Amino acid sequence: MVAAPPPPLSLSLGSCLRVLGGVVQLGE
């Protein structure tokens, strides 16, 4: 795990979008 490269920005953005999507669904 120590030698694993840092997560790409796309993965981080995907996580943010997924969280935002969940919040929007809960809001509706």
PDBQT receptor file of N, H, CA, C and O in Angstrom, charges set to zero:
ATOM      1  N   MET A   1       0.847  -1.202   0.000  1.00  0.00    +0.000 N 
ATOM      2  CA  MET A   1       0.000   0.000   0.000  1.00  0.00    +0.000 C 
ATOM      3  C   MET A   1       0.885   1.256   0.000  1.00  0.00    +0.000 C 
ATOM      4  O   MET A   1       0.518   2.284  -0.569  1.00  0.00    +0.000 OA
ATOM      5  N   VAL A   2       2.049   1.156   0.644  1.00  0.00    +0.000 N 
ATOM      6  H   VAL A   2       2.347   0.321   1.106  1.00  0.00    +0.000 HD
ATOM      7  CA  VAL A   2       2.948   2.317   0.718  1.00  0.00    +0.000 C 
ATOM      8  C   VAL A   2       3.481   2.655  -0.662  1.00  0.00    +0.000 C 
ATOM      9  O   VAL A   2       3.705   3.824  -0.974  1.00  0.00    +0.000 OA
ATOM     10  N   ALA A   3       3.690   1.620  -1.505  1.00  0.00    +0.000 N 
ATOM     11  H   ALA A   3       3.508   0.670  -1.251  1.00  0.00    +0.000 HD
ATOM     12  CA  ALA A   3       4.241   1.853  -2.845  1.00  0.00    +0.000 C 
ATOM     13  C   ALA A   3       3.144   2.227  -3.835  1.00  0.00    +0.000 C 
ATOM     14  O   ALA A   3       3.434   2.555  -4.985  1.00  0.00    +0.000 OA
ATOM     15  N   ALA A   4       1.894   2.179  -3.401  1.00  0.00    +0.000 N 
ATOM     16  H   ALA A   4       1.658   1.913  -2.466  1.00  0.00    +0.000 HD
ATOM     17  CA  ALA A   4       0.789   2.496  -4.319  1.00  0.00    +0.000 C 
ATOM     18  C   ALA A   4       0.836   3.979  -4.684  1.00  0.00    +0.000 C 
ATOM     19  O   ALA A   4       1.083   4.823  -3.823  1.00  0.00    +0.000 OA
ATOM     20  N   PRO A   5       0.600   4.298  -5.952  1.00  0.00    +0.000 N 
ATOM     21  CA  PRO A   5       0.608   5.701  -6.398  1.00  0.00    +0.000 C 
ATOM     22  C   PRO A   5      -0.602   6.442  -5.851  1.00  0.00    +0.000 C 
ATOM     23  O   PRO A   5      -1.597   5.814  -5.488  1.00  0.00    +0.000 OA
ATOM     24  N   PRO A   6      -0.533   7.770  -5.785  1.00  0.00    +0.000 N 
ATOM     25  CA  PRO A   6      -1.661   8.561  -5.269  1.00  0.00    +0.000 C 
ATOM     26  C   PRO A   6      -2.858   8.428  -6.187  1.00  0.00    +0.000 C 
ATOM     27  O   PRO A   6      -2.681   8.246  -7.392  1.00  0.00    +0.000 OA
ATOM     28  N   PRO A   7      -4.065   8.513  -5.665  1.00  0.00    +0.000 N 
ATOM     29  CA  PRO A   7      -5.279   8.383  -6.481  1.00  0.00    +0.000 C 
ATOM     30  C   PRO A   7      -5.364   9.516  -7.489  1.00  0.00    +0.000 C 
ATOM     31  O   PRO A   7      -5.025  10.654  -7.164  1.00  0.00    +0.000 OA
ATOM     32  N   PRO A   8      -5.811   9.228  -8.707  1.00  0.00    +0.000 N 
ATOM     33  CA  PRO A   8      -5.943  10.254  -9.752  1.00  0.00    +0.000 C 
ATOM     34  C   PRO A   8      -7.033  11.261  -9.405  1.00  0.00    +0.000 C 
ATOM     35  O   PRO A   8      -7.931  10.980  -8.612  1.00  0.00    +0.000 OA
ATOM     36  N   LEU A   9      -6.936  12.429 -10.009  1.00  0.00    +0.000 N 
ATOM     37  H   LEU A   9      -6.206  12.658 -10.653  1.00  0.00    +0.000 HD
ATOM     38  CA  LEU A   9      -7.937  13.474  -9.727  1.00  0.00    +0.000 C 
ATOM     39  C   LEU A   9      -9.319  13.005 -10.152  1.00  0.00    +0.000 C 
ATOM     40  O   LEU A   9     -10.321  13.327  -9.514  1.00  0.00    +0.000 OA
ATOM     41  N   SER A  10      -9.361  12.236 -11.244  1.00  0.00    +0.000 N 
ATOM     42  H   SER A  10      -8.547  11.975 -11.762  1.00  0.00    +0.000 HD
ATOM     43  CA  SER A  10     -10.656  11.767 -11.744  1.00  0.00    +0.000 C 
ATOM     44  C   SER A  10     -11.362  10.939 -10.670  1.00  0.00    +0.000 C 
ATOM     45  O   SER A  10     -12.582  11.021 -10.520  1.00  0.00    +0.000 OA
ATOM     46  N   LEU A  11     -10.597  10.146  -9.926  1.00  0.00    +0.000 N 
ATOM     47  H   LEU A  11      -9.606  10.080 -10.047  1.00  0.00    +0.000 HD
ATOM     48  CA  LEU A  11     -11.220   9.311  -8.897  1.00  0.00    +0.000 C 
ATOM     49  C   LEU A  11     -11.773  10.209  -7.778  1.00  0.00    +0.000 C 
ATOM     50  O   LEU A  11     -12.876   9.989  -7.277  1.00  0.00    +0.000 OA
ATOM     51  N   SER A  12     -10.989  11.215  -7.403  1.00  0.00    +0.000 N 
ATOM     52  H   SER A  12     -10.093  11.393  -7.810  1.00  0.00    +0.000 HD
ATOM     53  CA  SER A  12     -11.440  12.120  -6.342  1.00  0.00    +0.000 C 
ATOM     54  C   SER A  12     -12.690  12.874  -6.792  1.00  0.00    +0.000 C 
ATOM     55  O   SER A  12     -13.650  13.022  -6.036  1.00  0.00    +0.000 OA
ATOM     56  N   LEU A  13     -12.657  13.352  -8.049  1.00  0.00    +0.000 N 
ATOM     57  H   LEU A  13     -11.877  13.232  -8.663  1.00  0.00    +0.000 HD
ATOM     58  CA  LEU A  13     -13.821  14.089  -8.569  1.00  0.00    +0.000 C 
ATOM     59  C   LEU A  13     -15.031  13.171  -8.608  1.00  0.00    +0.000 C 
ATOM     60  O   LEU A  13     -16.144  13.593  -8.294  1.00  0.00    +0.000 OA
ATOM     61  N   GLY A  14     -14.817  11.914  -8.992  1.00  0.00    +0.000 N 
ATOM     62  H   GLY A  14     -13.913  11.572  -9.246  1.00  0.00    +0.000 HD
ATOM     63  CA  GLY A  14     -15.925  10.963  -9.055  1.00  0.00    +0.000 C 
ATOM     64  C   GLY A  14     -16.549  10.784  -7.674  1.00  0.00    +0.000 C 
ATOM     65  O   GLY A  14     -17.770  10.698  -7.539  1.00  0.00    +0.000 OA
ATOM     66  N   SER A  15     -15.695  10.728  -6.647  1.00  0.00    +0.000 N 
ATOM     67  H   SER A  15     -14.703  10.797  -6.756  1.00  0.00    +0.000 HD
ATOM     68  CA  SER A  15     -16.220  10.552  -5.291  1.00  0.00    +0.000 C 
ATOM     69  C   SER A  15     -17.046  11.775  -4.894  1.00  0.00    +0.000 C 
ATOM     70  O   SER A  15     -18.114  11.647  -4.296  1.00  0.00    +0.000 OA
ATOM     71  N   CYS A  16     -16.539  12.961  -5.234  1.00  0.00    +0.000 N 
ATOM     72  H   CYS A  16     -15.671  13.065  -5.720  1.00  0.00    +0.000 HD
ATOM     73  CA  CYS A  16     -17.267  14.191  -4.889  1.00  0.00    +0.000 C 
ATOM     74  C   CYS A  16     -18.614  14.218  -5.601  1.00  0.00    +0.000 C 
ATOM     75  O   CYS A  16     -19.636  14.557  -5.004  1.00  0.00    +0.000 OA
ATOM     76  N   LEU A  17     -18.605  13.857  -6.888  1.00  0.00    +0.000 N 
ATOM     77  H   LEU A  17     -17.775  13.582  -7.373  1.00  0.00    +0.000 HD
ATOM     78  CA  LEU A  17     -19.860  13.869  -7.658  1.00  0.00    +0.000 C 
ATOM     79  C   LEU A  17     -20.836  12.861  -7.070  1.00  0.00    +0.000 C 
ATOM     80  O   LEU A  17     -22.041  13.108  -7.018  1.00  0.00    +0.000 OA
ATOM     81  N   ARG A  18     -20.310  11.725  -6.630  1.00  0.00    +0.000 N 
ATOM     82  H   ARG A  18     -19.331  11.524  -6.672  1.00  0.00    +0.000 HD
ATOM     83  CA  ARG A  18     -21.198  10.688  -6.073  1.00  0.00    +0.000 C 
ATOM     84  C   ARG A  18     -21.833  11.197  -4.780  1.00  0.00    +0.000 C 
ATOM     85  O   ARG A  18     -23.022  10.987  -4.541  1.00  0.00    +0.000 OA
ATOM     86  N   VAL A  19     -21.043  11.857  -3.960  1.00  0.00    +0.000 N 
ATOM     87  H   VAL A  19     -20.077  12.028  -4.154  1.00  0.00    +0.000 HD
ATOM     88  CA  VAL A  19     -21.570  12.392  -2.691  1.00  0.00    +0.000 C 
ATOM     89  C   VAL A  19     -22.600  13.477  -2.973  1.00  0.00    +0.000 C 
ATOM     90  O   VAL A  19     -23.664  13.513  -2.354  1.00  0.00    +0.000 OA
ATOM     91  N   LEU A  20     -22.270  14.372  -3.926  1.00  0.00    +0.000 N 
ATOM     92  H   LEU A  20     -21.406  14.343  -4.428  1.00  0.00    +0.000 HD
ATOM     93  CA  LEU A  20     -23.211  15.449  -4.267  1.00  0.00    +0.000 C 
ATOM     94  C   LEU A  20     -24.503  14.851  -4.802  1.00  0.00    +0.000 C 
ATOM     95  O   LEU A  20     -25.588  15.328  -4.469  1.00  0.00    +0.000 OA
ATOM     96  N   GLY A  21     -24.404  13.813  -5.626  1.00  0.00    +0.000 N 
ATOM     97  H   GLY A  21     -23.522  13.425  -5.896  1.00  0.00    +0.000 HD
ATOM     98  CA  GLY A  21     -25.593  13.171  -6.184  1.00  0.00    +0.000 C 
ATOM     99  C   GLY A  21     -26.455  12.598  -5.066  1.00  0.00    +0.000 C 
ATOM    100  O   GLY A  21     -27.680  12.704  -5.112  1.00  0.00    +0.000 OA
ATOM    101  N   GLY A  22     -25.826  11.992  -4.065  1.00  0.00    +0.000 N 
ATOM    102  H   GLY A  22     -24.831  11.906  -4.028  1.00  0.00    +0.000 HD
ATOM    103  CA  GLY A  22     -26.580  11.415  -2.952  1.00  0.00    +0.000 C 
ATOM    104  C   GLY A  22     -27.296  12.505  -2.168  1.00  0.00    +0.000 C 
ATOM    105  O   GLY A  22     -28.439  12.328  -1.746  1.00  0.00    +0.000 OA
ATOM    106  N   VAL A  23     -26.617  13.635  -1.974  1.00  0.00    +0.000 N 
ATOM    107  H   VAL A  23     -25.689  13.778  -2.317  1.00  0.00    +0.000 HD
ATOM    108  CA  VAL A  23     -27.229  14.739  -1.227  1.00  0.00    +0.000 C 
ATOM    109  C   VAL A  23     -28.424  15.282  -1.997  1.00  0.00    +0.000 C 
ATOM    110  O   VAL A  23     -29.461  15.592  -1.410  1.00  0.00    +0.000 OA
ATOM    111  N   VAL A  24     -28.275  15.397  -3.320  1.00  0.00    +0.000 N 
ATOM    112  H   VAL A  24     -27.432  15.145  -3.797  1.00  0.00    +0.000 HD
ATOM    113  CA  VAL A  24     -29.380  15.920  -4.146  1.00  0.00    +0.000 C 
ATOM    114  C   VAL A  24     -30.575  14.975  -4.055  1.00  0.00    +0.000 C 
ATOM    115  O   VAL A  24     -31.716  15.422  -3.931  1.00  0.00    +0.000 OA
ATOM    116  N   GLN A  25     -30.314  13.665  -4.117  1.00  0.00    +0.000 N 
ATOM    117  H   GLN A  25     -29.388  13.302  -4.218  1.00  0.00    +0.000 HD
ATOM    118  CA  GLN A  25     -31.413  12.693  -4.039  1.00  0.00    +0.000 C 
ATOM    119  C   GLN A  25     -32.094  12.787  -2.672  1.00  0.00    +0.000 C 
ATOM    120  O   GLN A  25     -33.319  12.709  -2.583  1.00  0.00    +0.000 OA
ATOM    121  N   LEU A  26     -31.310  12.955  -1.612  1.00  0.00    +0.000 N 
ATOM    122  H   LEU A  26     -30.314  13.018  -1.684  1.00  0.00    +0.000 HD
ATOM    123  CA  LEU A  26     -31.904  13.051  -0.279  1.00  0.00    +0.000 C 
ATOM    124  C   LEU A  26     -32.709  14.345  -0.162  1.00  0.00    +0.000 C 
ATOM    125  O   LEU A  26     -33.758  14.379   0.482  1.00  0.00    +0.000 OA
ATOM    126  N   GLY A  27     -32.197  15.422  -0.803  1.00  0.00    +0.000 N 
ATOM    127  H   GLY A  27     -31.346  15.393  -1.327  1.00  0.00    +0.000 HD
ATOM    128  CA  GLY A  27     -32.899  16.708  -0.747  1.00  0.00    +0.000 C 
ATOM    129  C   GLY A  27     -34.254  16.610  -1.439  1.00  0.00    +0.000 C 
ATOM    130  O   GLY A  27     -35.239  17.186  -0.977  1.00  0.00    +0.000 OA
ATOM    131  N   GLU A  28     -34.297  15.872  -2.556  1.00  0.00    +0.000 N 
ATOM    132  H   GLU A  28     -33.497  15.404  -2.932  1.00  0.00    +0.000 HD
ATOM    133  CA  GLU A  28     -35.563  15.728  -3.279  1.00  0.00    +0.000 C 
ATOM    134  C   GLU A  28     -36.412  14.712  -2.526  1.00  0.00    +0.000 C 
ATOM    135  O   GLU A  28     -37.533  14.416  -2.939  1.00  0.00    +0.000 OA
TER     136      GLU A  28
